[in-house]
Amino acid sequence: ALPILHMRKAIAESQRVLELERKLFTNERQHRVCQYENMNLRISLDELKMKYEPNEVPELHTPKRKLERFPVDDISGRSENLEKKNVHAKGSDENIATR
């Protein structure tokens, strides 16, 4: 009796998984259709704006990006040190070439 009960549970779970997969597939398809409709509506709206309000600057539909800044210590001092190192290195290259 125990194996039969276990098999029934497994079948019920697999049916539930299949049902959830069907729902997921349906919702993903609906989402894609809605995105397609949304883009078409935006295009139609932009075309109408261009037709009836040609002198106004069109507003772009791009999401704003957050600018992340990193704390940096005195960059100008570092660049001067790098320039001094480069000059020193160039001088040593010239000495090697003249030998």
ABEGO torsion letter per residue (X at the ends): XAAAAAAAAAAAAAAAAAAAAAAAAAAAAAAAAAAAAAAAAAAAAAAAAAAABAABBBBBBBBBBBBBBBBBBBAAAAAAAAAAAAAAAAAAAAAAAAX
